[in-house]
């Protein structure tokens, strides 16, 4: 099921990003999910991972007084490889 597949993503991808991830949204109709890391208290930033079983995005956001803004981030080749492997090895069911 989608929920089971998404349940494996926090460990597989969070380790590569260096922050724990939590599933915040599962959309069975879209065949996808959104995962986020907790907001860091000092820099007020967090990771957001979106996947629909065919594609995935990893973004870093900063929470400000007027909402949130995307911020650049760097991953080592090793961590990028781990993130891609974690996403690729998590078997997402086909969209309906």
N, C-alpha and C positions, 0 to 999 in steps of 0.2 A: 504494500500500500504506500501511498505518498507520504503519509505521516511517519511510517517506519523508515523509509528512505531518507527523509529529511532529518530524522532523529540521529542519523549517523554523521551528518554534516558538521555539527559543532566540534566534535573531537577531531575529525579529519582536516578541517580547514582552520579552525581556531588555533591549533598548535602552530601552524605555519605563520599565522599573523601575529602570534605572540600575545594574544588576548583571548579570553574565553568568549564563545559565541552562544547566543540563546535564540531559539526559534521564536520569532515574534508574530509570524503570520504564515498560515498555510492556506493556499487557495486551490482546492481540488479541481474546480472548474477550469483554472488556468494551468494546472499541472505544475505549480511552482510554490516557492516559499521565499520568505525574507528572514534573514538572521542578522542579529546585531550584537555588538560587544557592549558592555556597560559603558556609560559615559564617564570618562576619566575626570576626576574632580579638579585636577590642576589645569589641564589645557582644554577641558570640556569637549574632547574629541571622542569619536567612536567609529568602528568599522560597520559597514552594512554590506551584506552579501545577498544578492538576489539570484535566484535560479528558476528556470522553468523546465529543466530536464534536457533542454537542447542547447542552452547558452547560460552563461553566468556572468555576473559583474561583481567586482569588489571595489568599494569606494570608501573613502575616509571623509567623515563629516565633522564640522565644528559647530557646536551649539552657541548661538549668540543671542543678544537681546532682541534681535529682529528675526529670529528663526535660525535656520541652519544653512551653512555654506560648505561646499565641497572643498577639501584641501588636498594638496599633493602628498604622496607618501612614497617611501622607497622600500622595496623588498630585495633581499639578496637573491641570487639565482637559486640557491638551495631552498629558501623559503617559498619562492615563486613556484618552484618545481613541486614542493610539498602541497601547496594550495591547489595546483592543477591536478596533481595525482589524487588528492582527496575528493575533488569535485568529479573527476573522471571515474573513480572507482565506486562512487556511490550510485547505485542503480536506481534511477528514477523511473517510475512507471510511465508509459506513454500517455500523452494528453488524450482526453476523451472528447 
